């Protein structure tokens, strides 16, 4: 069975690392990013099952990314 693919974006490196460590046994973490802007290019190409985005990132946060 294929693992669900997750894309992570959080400006706190420790949060991304901790989330990746927690998720990897059950999910495939396709990519983890520390800003929402670089998320825009790979998201459509990777077509992940779930995108987890921090709501408090300074440049492009989870609220502004909701249309991707």
CHARMM internal coordinates of N, CA and C (Angstrom, degrees):
IC EDIT
DIST 1 N 1 CA 1.4476
DIST 1 CA 1 C 1.5276
ANGL 1 N 1 CA 1 C 109.10
DIST 1 C 2 N 1.3151
ANGL 1 CA 1 C 2 N 116.37
DIHE 1 N 1 CA 1 C 2 N 137.83
DIST 2 N 2 CA 1.4561
ANGL 1 C 2 N 2 CA 123.12
DIHE 1 CA 1 C 2 N 2 CA -179.50
DIST 2 CA 2 C 1.5224
ANGL 2 N 2 CA 2 C 110.75
DIHE 1 C 2 N 2 CA 2 C -75.27
DIST 2 C 3 N 1.3239
ANGL 2 CA 2 C 3 N 115.37
DIHE 2 N 2 CA 2 C 3 N 136.54
DIST 3 N 3 CA 1.4662
ANGL 2 C 3 N 3 CA 120.12
DIHE 2 CA 2 C 3 N 3 CA 175.14
DIST 3 CA 3 C 1.5242
ANGL 3 N 3 CA 3 C 109.05
DIHE 2 C 3 N 3 CA 3 C -76.37
DIST 3 C 4 N 1.3254
ANGL 3 CA 3 C 4 N 116.58
DIHE 3 N 3 CA 3 C 4 N 143.45
DIST 4 N 4 CA 1.4565
ANGL 3 C 4 N 4 CA 120.58
DIHE 3 CA 3 C 4 N 4 CA 175.18
DIST 4 CA 4 C 1.5270
ANGL 4 N 4 CA 4 C 109.21
DIHE 3 C 4 N 4 CA 4 C -66.33
DIST 4 C 5 N 1.3176
ANGL 4 CA 4 C 5 N 115.52
DIHE 4 N 4 CA 4 C 5 N 141.03
DIST 5 N 5 CA 1.4604
ANGL 4 C 5 N 5 CA 121.47
DIHE 4 CA 4 C 5 N 5 CA -177.28
DIST 5 CA 5 C 1.5281
ANGL 5 N 5 CA 5 C 110.34
DIHE 4 C 5 N 5 CA 5 C -96.73
DIST 5 C 6 N 1.3473
ANGL 5 CA 5 C 6 N 115.67
DIHE 5 N 5 CA 5 C 6 N 131.08
DIST 6 N 6 CA 1.4635
ANGL 5 C 6 N 6 CA 122.31
DIHE 5 CA 5 C 6 N 6 CA -176.67
DIST 6 CA 6 C 1.5214
ANGL 6 N 6 CA 6 C 109.21
DIHE 5 C 6 N 6 CA 6 C -120.25
DIST 6 C 7 N 1.3143
ANGL 6 CA 6 C 7 N 116.03
DIHE 6 N 6 CA 6 C 7 N 140.20
DIST 7 N 7 CA 1.4602
ANGL 6 C 7 N 7 CA 123.56
DIHE 6 CA 6 C 7 N 7 CA 174.08
DIST 7 CA 7 C 1.5170
ANGL 7 N 7 CA 7 C 106.94
DIHE 6 C 7 N 7 CA 7 C -115.75
DIST 7 C 8 N 1.3416
ANGL 7 CA 7 C 8 N 118.28
DIHE 7 N 7 CA 7 C 8 N 126.63
DIST 8 N 8 CA 1.4618
ANGL 7 C 8 N 8 CA 122.94
DIHE 7 CA 7 C 8 N 8 CA -176.92
DIST 8 CA 8 C 1.5174
ANGL 8 N 8 CA 8 C 111.11
DIHE 7 C 8 N 8 CA 8 C -112.39
DIST 8 C 9 N 1.3276
ANGL 8 CA 8 C 9 N 116.95
DIHE 8 N 8 CA 8 C 9 N 140.60
DIST 9 N 9 CA 1.4659
ANGL 8 C 9 N 9 CA 121.87
DIHE 8 CA 8 C 9 N 9 CA 173.19
DIST 9 CA 9 C 1.5238
ANGL 9 N 9 CA 9 C 108.52
DIHE 8 C 9 N 9 CA 9 C -141.20
DIST 9 C 10 N 1.3124
ANGL 9 CA 9 C 10 N 115.86
DIHE 9 N 9 CA 9 C 10 N 118.41
DIST 10 N 10 CA 1.4687
ANGL 9 C 10 N 10 CA 122.45
DIHE 9 CA 9 C 10 N 10 CA 179.31
DIST 10 CA 10 C 1.5179
ANGL 10 N 10 CA 10 C 107.34
DIHE 9 C 10 N 10 CA 10 C -154.92
DIST 10 C 11 N 1.3393
ANGL 10 CA 10 C 11 N 117.50
DIHE 10 N 10 CA 10 C 11 N 136.06
DIST 11 N 11 CA 1.4542
ANGL 10 C 11 N 11 CA 120.08
DIHE 10 CA 10 C 11 N 11 CA -177.78
DIST 11 CA 11 C 1.5221
ANGL 11 N 11 CA 11 C 113.00
DIHE 10 C 11 N 11 CA 11 C -79.27
DIST 11 C 12 N 1.3101
ANGL 11 CA 11 C 12 N 118.15
DIHE 11 N 11 CA 11 C 12 N -4.42
DIST 12 N 12 CA 1.4665
ANGL 11 C 12 N 12 CA 122.10
DIHE 11 CA 11 C 12 N 12 CA 176.41
DIST 12 CA 12 C 1.5268
ANGL 12 N 12 CA 12 C 108.58
DIHE 11 C 12 N 12 CA 12 C -99.77
DIST 12 C 13 N 1.3046
ANGL 12 CA 12 C 13 N 116.56
DIHE 12 N 12 CA 12 C 13 N 108.62
DIST 13 N 13 CA 1.4600
ANGL 12 C 13 N 13 CA 122.42
DIHE 12 CA 12 C 13 N 13 CA -175.65
DIST 13 CA 13 C 1.5257
ANGL 13 N 13 CA 13 C 111.96
DIHE 12 C 13 N 13 CA 13 C -55.71
DIST 13 C 14 N 1.3246
ANGL 13 CA 13 C 14 N 116.97
DIHE 13 N 13 CA 13 C 14 N -41.26
DIST 14 N 14 CA 1.4715
ANGL 13 C 14 N 14 CA 119.95
DIHE 13 CA 13 C 14 N 14 CA 179.72
DIST 14 CA 14 C 1.5284
ANGL 14 N 14 CA 14 C 111.72
DIHE 13 C 14 N 14 CA 14 C -63.29
DIST 14 C 15 N 1.3165
ANGL 14 CA 14 C 15 N 117.29
DIHE 14 N 14 CA 14 C 15 N -36.38
DIST 15 N 15 CA 1.4651
ANGL 14 C 15 N 15 CA 120.53
DIHE 14 CA 14 C 15 N 15 CA 177.71
DIST 15 CA 15 C 1.5183
ANGL 15 N 15 CA 15 C 111.05
DIHE 14 C 15 N 15 CA 15 C -66.12
DIST 15 C 16 N 1.3237
ANGL 15 CA 15 C 16 N 116.80
DIHE 15 N 15 CA 15 C 16 N -41.95
DIST 16 N 16 CA 1.4657
ANGL 15 C 16 N 16 CA 120.92
DIHE 15 CA 15 C 16 N 16 CA 178.26
DIST 16 CA 16 C 1.5245
ANGL 16 N 16 CA 16 C 109.90
DIHE 15 C 16 N 16 CA 16 C -63.27
DIST 16 C 17 N 1.3325
ANGL 16 CA 16 C 17 N 116.51
DIHE 16 N 16 CA 16 C 17 N -45.76
DIST 17 N 17 CA 1.4662
ANGL 16 C 17 N 17 CA 120.33
DIHE 16 CA 16 C 17 N 17 CA 179.97
DIST 17 CA 17 C 1.5241
ANGL 17 N 17 CA 17 C 111.34
DIHE 16 C 17 N 17 CA 17 C -62.93
DIST 17 C 18 N 1.3278
ANGL 17 CA 17 C 18 N 117.19
DIHE 17 N 17 CA 17 C 18 N -43.74
DIST 18 N 18 CA 1.4635
ANGL 17 C 18 N 18 CA 120.95
DIHE 17 CA 17 C 18 N 18 CA 179.90
DIST 18 CA 18 C 1.5321
ANGL 18 N 18 CA 18 C 110.61
DIHE 17 C 18 N 18 CA 18 C -65.62
DIST 18 C 19 N 1.3195
ANGL 18 CA 18 C 19 N 117.03
DIHE 18 N 18 CA 18 C 19 N -43.55
DIST 19 N 19 CA 1.4691
ANGL 18 C 19 N 19 CA 120.64
DIHE 18 CA 18 C 19 N 19 CA 178.88
DIST 19 CA 19 C 1.5220
ANGL 19 N 19 CA 19 C 111.02
DIHE 18 C 19 N 19 CA 19 C -62.50
DIST 19 C 20 N 1.3172
ANGL 19 CA 19 C 20 N 116.37
DIHE 19 N 19 CA 19 C 20 N -42.59
DIST 20 N 20 CA 1.4628
ANGL 19 C 20 N 20 CA 120.78
DIHE 19 CA 19 C 20 N 20 CA 178.45
DIST 20 CA 20 C 1.5208
ANGL 20 N 20 CA 20 C 110.47
DIHE 19 C 20 N 20 CA 20 C -61.09
DIST 20 C 21 N 1.3224
ANGL 20 CA 20 C 21 N 116.93
DIHE 20 N 20 CA 20 C 21 N -45.88
DIST 21 N 21 CA 1.4648
ANGL 20 C 21 N 21 CA 121.17
DIHE 20 CA 20 C 21 N 21 CA 179.63
DIST 21 CA 21 C 1.5266
ANGL 21 N 21 CA 21 C 111.37
DIHE 20 C 21 N 21 CA 21 C -61.12
DIST 21 C 22 N 1.3213
ANGL 21 CA 21 C 22 N 116.86
DIHE 21 N 21 CA 21 C 22 N -40.66
DIST 22 N 22 CA 1.4606
ANGL 21 C 22 N 22 CA 120.50
DIHE 21 CA 21 C 22 N 22 CA -179.87
DIST 22 CA 22 C 1.5311
ANGL 22 N 22 CA 22 C 112.82
DIHE 21 C 22 N 22 CA 22 C -71.90
DIST 22 C 23 N 1.3191
ANGL 22 CA 22 C 23 N 116.78
DIHE 22 N 22 CA 22 C 23 N -36.11
DIST 23 N 23 CA 1.4606
ANGL 22 C 23 N 23 CA 120.70
DIHE 22 CA 22 C 23 N 23 CA -175.18
DIST 23 CA 23 C 1.5276
ANGL 23 N 23 CA 23 C 114.47
DIHE 22 C 23 N 23 CA 23 C -82.60
DIST 23 C 24 N 1.3289
ANGL 23 CA 23 C 24 N 117.60
DIHE 23 N 23 CA 23 C 24 N -32.70
DIST 24 N 24 CA 1.4617
ANGL 23 C 24 N 24 CA 120.67
DIHE 23 CA 23 C 24 N 24 CA -170.65
DIST 24 CA 24 C 1.5312
ANGL 24 N 24 CA 24 C 116.02
DIHE 23 C 24 N 24 CA 24 C -58.14
DIST 24 C 25 N 1.3075
ANGL 24 CA 24 C 25 N 121.49
DIHE 24 N 24 CA 24 C 25 N -30.77
DIST 25 N 25 CA 1.4659
ANGL 24 C 25 N 25 CA 116.91
DIHE 24 CA 24 C 25 N 25 CA 177.67
DIST 25 CA 25 C 1.5397
ANGL 25 N 25 CA 25 C 113.62
DIHE 24 C 25 N 25 CA 25 C -63.30
DIST 25 C 26 N 1.3241
ANGL 25 CA 25 C 26 N 117.25
DIHE 25 N 25 CA 25 C 26 N -31.07
DIST 26 N 26 CA 1.4605
ANGL 25 C 26 N 26 CA 121.25
DIHE 25 CA 25 C 26 N 26 CA -176.08
DIST 26 CA 26 C 1.5263
ANGL 26 N 26 CA 26 C 114.63
DIHE 25 C 26 N 26 CA 26 C -109.00
DIST 26 C 27 N 1.3357
ANGL 26 CA 26 C 27 N 116.55
DIHE 26 N 26 CA 26 C 27 N -22.03
DIST 27 N 27 CA 1.4621
ANGL 26 C 27 N 27 CA 121.65
DIHE 26 CA 26 C 27 N 27 CA -174.92
DIST 27 CA 27 C 1.5181
ANGL 27 N 27 CA 27 C 110.36
DIHE 26 C 27 N 27 CA 27 C -129.02
DIST 27 C 28 N 1.3204
ANGL 27 CA 27 C 28 N 115.30
DIHE 27 N 27 CA 27 C 28 N 160.03
DIST 28 N 28 CA 1.4670
ANGL 27 C 28 N 28 CA 120.75
DIHE 27 CA 27 C 28 N 28 CA 172.25
DIST 28 CA 28 C 1.5262
ANGL 28 N 28 CA 28 C 107.19
DIHE 27 C 28 N 28 CA 28 C -96.56
DIST 28 C 29 N 1.3263
ANGL 28 CA 28 C 29 N 116.73
DIHE 28 N 28 CA 28 C 29 N 115.68
DIST 29 N 29 CA 1.4561
ANGL 28 C 29 N 29 CA 120.51
DIHE 28 CA 28 C 29 N 29 CA 176.86
DIST 29 CA 29 C 1.5307
ANGL 29 N 29 CA 29 C 106.25
DIHE 28 C 29 N 29 CA 29 C -84.81
DIST 29 C 30 N 1.3361
ANGL 29 CA 29 C 30 N 115.23
DIHE 29 N 29 CA 29 C 30 N 103.51
DIST 30 N 30 CA 1.4612
ANGL 29 C 30 N 30 CA 121.21
DIHE 29 CA 29 C 30 N 30 CA -174.64
DIST 30 CA 30 C 1.5145
ANGL 30 N 30 CA 30 C 111.61
DIHE 29 C 30 N 30 CA 30 C -67.47
DIST 30 C 31 N 1.2998
ANGL 30 CA 30 C 31 N 116.04
DIHE 30 N 30 CA 30 C 31 N -39.03
DIST 31 N 31 CA 1.4519
ANGL 30 C 31 N 31 CA 120.75
DIHE 30 CA 30 C 31 N 31 CA -179.63
DIST 31 CA 31 C 1.5170
ANGL 31 N 31 CA 31 C 108.56
DIHE 30 C 31 N 31 CA 31 C -165.84
DIST 31 C 32 N 1.3251
ANGL 31 CA 31 C 32 N 115.55
DIHE 31 N 31 CA 31 C 32 N 147.43
DIST 32 N 32 CA 1.4553
ANGL 31 C 32 N 32 CA 120.25
DIHE 31 CA 31 C 32 N 32 CA 174.08
DIST 32 CA 32 C 1.5232
ANGL 32 N 32 CA 32 C 107.93
DIHE 31 C 32 N 32 CA 32 C -127.01
DIST 32 C 33 N 1.3156
ANGL 32 CA 32 C 33 N 115.89
DIHE 32 N 32 CA 32 C 33 N 133.61
DIST 33 N 33 CA 1.4520
ANGL 32 C 33 N 33 CA 122.17
DIHE 32 CA 32 C 33 N 33 CA -174.73
DIST 33 CA 33 C 1.5220
ANGL 33 N 33 CA 33 C 110.47
DIHE 32 C 33 N 33 CA 33 C -128.78
DIST 33 C 34 N 1.3203
ANGL 33 CA 33 C 34 N 116.38
DIHE 33 N 33 CA 33 C 34 N 156.77
DIST 34 N 34 CA 1.4582
ANGL 33 C 34 N 34 CA 120.22
DIHE 33 CA 33 C 34 N 34 CA 179.88
DIST 34 CA 34 C 1.5291
ANGL 34 N 34 CA 34 C 112.48
DIHE 33 C 34 N 34 CA 34 C -106.64
DIST 34 C 35 N 1.3290
ANGL 34 CA 34 C 35 N 117.77
DIHE 34 N 34 CA 34 C 35 N 11.24
DIST 35 N 35 CA 1.4589
ANGL 34 C 35 N 35 CA 122.64
DIHE 34 CA 34 C 35 N 35 CA 177.34
DIST 35 CA 35 C 1.5281
ANGL 35 N 35 CA 35 C 107.68
DIHE 34 C 35 N 35 CA 35 C -153.71
DIST 35 C 36 N 1.2987
ANGL 35 CA 35 C 36 N 117.07
DIHE 35 N 35 CA 35 C 36 N 150.29
DIST 36 N 36 CA 1.4563
ANGL 35 C 36 N 36 CA 121.13
DIHE 35 CA 35 C 36 N 36 CA -179.09
DIST 36 CA 36 C 1.5117
ANGL 36 N 36 CA 36 C 114.43
DIHE 35 C 36 N 36 CA 36 C -74.97
DIST 36 C 37 N 1.3362
ANGL 36 CA 36 C 37 N 117.69
DIHE 36 N 36 CA 36 C 37 N -27.14
DIST 37 N 37 CA 1.4734
ANGL 36 C 37 N 37 CA 119.56
DIHE 36 CA 36 C 37 N 37 CA -176.82
DIST 37 CA 37 C 1.5264
ANGL 37 N 37 CA 37 C 113.43
DIHE 36 C 37 N 37 CA 37 C -62.36
DIST 37 C 38 N 1.3449
ANGL 37 CA 37 C 38 N 119.16
DIHE 37 N 37 CA 37 C 38 N -46.45
DIST 38 N 38 CA 1.4669
ANGL 37 C 38 N 38 CA 118.00
DIHE 37 CA 37 C 38 N 38 CA 177.93
DIST 38 CA 38 C 1.5291
ANGL 38 N 38 CA 38 C 113.29
DIHE 37 C 38 N 38 CA 38 C -67.18
DIST 38 C 39 N 1.3209
ANGL 38 CA 38 C 39 N 117.72
DIHE 38 N 38 CA 38 C 39 N -11.97
DIST 39 N 39 CA 1.4576
ANGL 38 C 39 N 39 CA 122.36
DIHE 38 CA 38 C 39 N 39 CA 177.89
DIST 39 CA 39 C 1.5253
ANGL 39 N 39 CA 39 C 111.67
DIHE 38 C 39 N 39 CA 39 C -70.66
DIST 39 C 40 N 1.3230
ANGL 39 CA 39 C 40 N 117.12
DIHE 39 N 39 CA 39 C 40 N -28.43
DIST 40 N 40 CA 1.4608
ANGL 39 C 40 N 40 CA 121.21
DIHE 39 CA 39 C 40 N 40 CA -174.13
DIST 40 CA 40 C 1.5201
ANGL 40 N 40 CA 40 C 113.48
DIHE 39 C 40 N 40 CA 40 C -64.29
DIST 40 C 41 N 1.3196
ANGL 40 CA 40 C 41 N 117.71
DIHE 40 N 40 CA 40 C 41 N -35.07
DIST 41 N 41 CA 1.4686
ANGL 40 C 41 N 41 CA 119.79
DIHE 40 CA 40 C 41 N 41 CA -178.37
DIST 41 CA 41 C 1.5294
ANGL 41 N 41 CA 41 C 112.96
DIHE 40 C 41 N 41 CA 41 C -74.91
DIST 41 C 42 N 1.3492
ANGL 41 CA 41 C 42 N 119.91
DIHE 41 N 41 CA 41 C 42 N -50.31
DIST 42 N 42 CA 1.4599
ANGL 41 C 42 N 42 CA 118.31
DIHE 41 CA 41 C 42 N 42 CA -175.67
DIST 42 CA 42 C 1.5286
ANGL 42 N 42 CA 42 C 115.07
DIHE 41 C 42 N 42 CA 42 C -79.40
DIST 42 C 43 N 1.3302
ANGL 42 CA 42 C 43 N 118.72
DIHE 42 N 42 CA 42 C 43 N -20.65
DIST 43 N 43 CA 1.4687
ANGL 42 C 43 N 43 CA 120.41
DIHE 42 CA 42 C 43 N 43 CA -175.25
DIST 43 CA 43 C 1.5306
ANGL 43 N 43 CA 43 C 113.05
DIHE 42 C 43 N 43 CA 43 C -56.95
DIST 43 C 44 N 1.3203
ANGL 43 CA 43 C 44 N 119.49
DIHE 43 N 43 CA 43 C 44 N -51.40
DIST 44 N 44 CA 1.4711
ANGL 43 C 44 N 44 CA 118.31
DIHE 43 CA 43 C 44 N 44 CA 179.31
DIST 44 CA 44 C 1.5309
ANGL 44 N 44 CA 44 C 112.82
DIHE 43 C 44 N 44 CA 44 C -66.27
DIST 44 C 45 N 1.3236
ANGL 44 CA 44 C 45 N 116.62
DIHE 44 N 44 CA 44 C 45 N -34.95
DIST 45 N 45 CA 1.4604
ANGL 44 C 45 N 45 CA 120.57
DIHE 44 CA 44 C 45 N 45 CA -178.71
DIST 45 CA 45 C 1.5311
ANGL 45 N 45 CA 45 C 111.35
DIHE 44 C 45 N 45 CA 45 C -70.57
DIST 45 C 46 N 1.3378
ANGL 45 CA 45 C 46 N 116.75
DIHE 45 N 45 CA 45 C 46 N -43.40
DIST 46 N 46 CA 1.4673
ANGL 45 C 46 N 46 CA 120.95
DIHE 45 CA 45 C 46 N 46 CA -179.05
DIST 46 CA 46 C 1.5197
ANGL 46 N 46 CA 46 C 112.10
DIHE 45 C 46 N 46 CA 46 C -76.04
DIST 46 C 47 N 1.3245
ANGL 46 CA 46 C 47 N 116.98
DIHE 46 N 46 CA 46 C 47 N -28.66
DIST 47 N 47 CA 1.4568
ANGL 46 C 47 N 47 CA 123.33
DIHE 46 CA 46 C 47 N 47 CA -178.94
DIST 47 CA 47 C 1.5352
ANGL 47 N 47 CA 47 C 111.68
DIHE 46 C 47 N 47 CA 47 C 48.70
DIST 47 C 48 N 1.3471
ANGL 47 CA 47 C 48 N 117.01
DIHE 47 N 47 CA 47 C 48 N 59.70
DIST 48 N 48 CA 1.4624
ANGL 47 C 48 N 48 CA 119.78
DIHE 47 CA 47 C 48 N 48 CA -178.01
DIST 48 CA 48 C 1.5285
ANGL 48 N 48 CA 48 C 111.45
DIHE 47 C 48 N 48 CA 48 C -69.51
DIST 48 C 49 N 1.3153
ANGL 48 CA 48 C 49 N 115.51
DIHE 48 N 48 CA 48 C 49 N 159.56
DIST 49 N 49 CA 1.4575
ANGL 48 C 49 N 49 CA 120.40
DIHE 48 CA 48 C 49 N 49 CA 176.90
DIST 49 CA 49 C 1.5286
ANGL 49 N 49 CA 49 C 111.11
DIHE 48 C 49 N 49 CA 49 C -74.88
DIST 49 C 50 N 1.3427
ANGL 49 CA 49 C 50 N 115.89
DIHE 49 N 49 CA 49 C 50 N -33.50
DIST 50 N 50 CA 1.4657
ANGL 49 C 50 N 50 CA 121.67
DIHE 49 CA 49 C 50 N 50 CA -177.91
DIST 50 CA 50 C 1.5259
ANGL 50 N 50 CA 50 C 109.09
DIHE 49 C 50 N 50 CA 50 C -140.14
DIST 50 C 51 N 1.3310
ANGL 50 CA 50 C 51 N 116.20
DIHE 50 N 50 CA 50 C 51 N 139.07
DIST 51 N 51 CA 1.4647
ANGL 50 C 51 N 51 CA 121.54
DIHE 50 CA 50 C 51 N 51 CA 172.61
DIST 51 CA 51 C 1.5257
ANGL 51 N 51 CA 51 C 106.83
DIHE 50 C 51 N 51 CA 51 C -120.01
DIST 51 C 52 N 1.3324
ANGL 51 CA 51 C 52 N 116.12
DIHE 51 N 51 CA 51 C 52 N 123.63
DIST 52 N 52 CA 1.4625
ANGL 51 C 52 N 52 CA 121.73
DIHE 51 CA 51 C 52 N 52 CA 178.61
DIST 52 CA 52 C 1.5220
ANGL 52 N 52 CA 52 C 107.14
DIHE 51 C 52 N 52 CA 52 C -109.90
DIST 52 C 53 N 1.3422
ANGL 52 CA 52 C 53 N 116.54
DIHE 52 N 52 CA 52 C 53 N 116.66
DIST 53 N 53 CA 1.4559
ANGL 52 C 53 N 53 CA 121.95
DIHE 52 CA 52 C 53 N 53 CA -174.70
DIST 53 CA 53 C 1.5282
ANGL 53 N 53 CA 53 C 109.59
DIHE 52 C 53 N 53 CA 53 C -125.49
DIST 53 C 54 N 1.3130
ANGL 53 CA 53 C 54 N 116.19
DIHE 53 N 53 CA 53 C 54 N 131.22
DIST 54 N 54 CA 1.4700
ANGL 53 C 54 N 54 CA 122.55
DIHE 53 CA 53 C 54 N 54 CA 175.59
DIST 54 CA 54 C 1.5201
ANGL 54 N 54 CA 54 C 109.22
DIHE 53 C 54 N 54 CA 54 C -63.42
DIST 54 C 55 N 1.3173
ANGL 54 CA 54 C 55 N 116.61
DIHE 54 N 54 CA 54 C 55 N 134.45
DIST 55 N 55 CA 1.4626
ANGL 54 C 55 N 55 CA 120.72
DIHE 54 CA 54 C 55 N 55 CA 179.03
DIST 55 CA 55 C 1.5202
ANGL 55 N 55 CA 55 C 113.26
DIHE 54 C 55 N 55 CA 55 C -78.25
DIST 55 C 56 N 1.3448
ANGL 55 CA 55 C 56 N 118.09
DIHE 55 N 55 CA 55 C 56 N -15.53
DIST 56 N 56 CA 1.4494
ANGL 55 C 56 N 56 CA 120.61
DIHE 55 CA 55 C 56 N 56 CA -173.85
DIST 56 CA 56 C 1.5156
ANGL 56 N 56 CA 56 C 115.69
DIHE 55 C 56 N 56 CA 56 C -108.85
DIST 56 C 57 N 1.3270
ANGL 56 CA 56 C 57 N 119.16
DIHE 56 N 56 CA 56 C 57 N 21.14
DIST 57 N 57 CA 1.4654
ANGL 56 C 57 N 57 CA 120.20
DIHE 56 CA 56 C 57 N 57 CA 178.68
DIST 57 CA 57 C 1.5249
ANGL 57 N 57 CA 57 C 109.74
DIHE 56 C 57 N 57 CA 57 C -72.13
DIST 57 C 58 N 1.3330
ANGL 57 CA 57 C 58 N 117.35
DIHE 57 N 57 CA 57 C 58 N 145.37
DIST 58 N 58 CA 1.4645
ANGL 57 C 58 N 58 CA 120.14
DIHE 57 CA 57 C 58 N 58 CA -173.03
DIST 58 CA 58 C 1.5325
ANGL 58 N 58 CA 58 C 115.79
DIHE 57 C 58 N 58 CA 58 C -70.98
DIST 58 C 59 N 1.3116
ANGL 58 CA 58 C 59 N 120.56
DIHE 58 N 58 CA 58 C 59 N -41.35
DIST 59 N 59 CA 1.4684
ANGL 58 C 59 N 59 CA 120.64
DIHE 58 CA 58 C 59 N 59 CA -172.66
DIST 59 CA 59 C 1.5235
ANGL 59 N 59 CA 59 C 113.08
DIHE 58 C 59 N 59 CA 59 C -88.89
DIST 59 C 60 N 1.2984
ANGL 59 CA 59 C 60 N 117.12
DIHE 59 N 59 CA 59 C 60 N -55.32
DIST 60 N 60 CA 1.4638
ANGL 59 C 60 N 60 CA 121.28
DIHE 59 CA 59 C 60 N 60 CA 179.84
DIST 60 CA 60 C 1.5088
ANGL 60 N 60 CA 60 C 107.32
DIHE 59 C 60 N 60 CA 60 C -138.81
DIST 60 C 61 N 1.3247
ANGL 60 CA 60 C 61 N 116.89
DIHE 60 N 60 CA 60 C 61 N 103.62
DIST 61 N 61 CA 1.4596
ANGL 60 C 61 N 61 CA 121.14
DIHE 60 CA 60 C 61 N 61 CA -173.38
DIST 61 CA 61 C 1.5136
ANGL 61 N 61 CA 61 C 111.78
DIHE 60 C 61 N 61 CA 61 C -97.38
DIST 61 C 62 N 1.3305
ANGL 61 CA 61 C 62 N 115.35
DIHE 61 N 61 CA 61 C 62 N -178.55
DIST 62 N 62 CA 1.4432
ANGL 61 C 62 N 62 CA 121.40
DIHE 61 CA 61 C 62 N 62 CA -177.53
DIST 62 CA 62 C 1.5209
ANGL 62 N 62 CA 62 C 115.02
DIHE 61 C 62 N 62 CA 62 C -62.12
DIST 62 C 63 N 1.3169
ANGL 62 CA 62 C 63 N 117.21
DIHE 62 N 62 CA 62 C 63 N -29.26
DIST 63 N 63 CA 1.4608
ANGL 62 C 63 N 63 CA 119.70
DIHE 62 CA 62 C 63 N 63 CA 178.57
DIST 63 CA 63 C 1.5228
ANGL 63 N 63 CA 63 C 111.47
DIHE 62 C 63 N 63 CA 63 C -73.00
DIST 63 C 64 N 1.3053
ANGL 63 CA 63 C 64 N 117.39
DIHE 63 N 63 CA 63 C 64 N -37.61
DIST 64 N 64 CA 1.4728
ANGL 63 C 64 N 64 CA 120.97
DIHE 63 CA 63 C 64 N 64 CA -179.65
DIST 64 CA 64 C 1.5196
ANGL 64 N 64 CA 64 C 111.64
DIHE 63 C 64 N 64 CA 64 C -79.55
DIST 64 C 65 N 1.3352
ANGL 64 CA 64 C 65 N 118.54
DIHE 64 N 64 CA 64 C 65 N -22.02
DIST 65 N 65 CA 1.4689
ANGL 64 C 65 N 65 CA 122.75
DIHE 64 CA 64 C 65 N 65 CA -179.20
DIST 65 CA 65 C 1.5205
ANGL 65 N 65 CA 65 C 112.35
DIHE 64 C 65 N 65 CA 65 C -85.94
DIST 65 C 66 N 1.2999
ANGL 65 CA 65 C 66 N 118.93
DIHE 65 N 65 CA 65 C 66 N -4.41
DIST 66 N 66 CA 1.4692
ANGL 65 C 66 N 66 CA 121.03
DIHE 65 CA 65 C 66 N 66 CA -169.38
DIST 66 CA 66 C 1.5198
ANGL 66 N 66 CA 66 C 114.33
DIHE 65 C 66 N 66 CA 66 C -60.83
DIST 66 C 67 N 1.3167
ANGL 66 CA 66 C 67 N 118.71
DIHE 66 N 66 CA 66 C 67 N -13.51
DIST 67 N 67 CA 1.4561
ANGL 66 C 67 N 67 CA 121.09
DIHE 66 CA 66 C 67 N 67 CA -177.48
DIST 67 CA 67 C 1.5242
ANGL 67 N 67 CA 67 C 114.13
DIHE 66 C 67 N 67 CA 67 C -92.03
DIST 67 C 68 N 1.3359
ANGL 67 CA 67 C 68 N 117.75
DIHE 67 N 67 CA 67 C 68 N 1.46
DIST 68 N 68 CA 1.4675
ANGL 67 C 68 N 68 CA 118.30
DIHE 67 CA 67 C 68 N 68 CA -178.71
DIST 68 CA 68 C 1.5026
ANGL 68 N 68 CA 68 C 111.70
DIHE 67 C 68 N 68 CA 68 C -82.33
END
COOR INIT
IC SEED 1 N 1 CA 1 C
IC BUILD
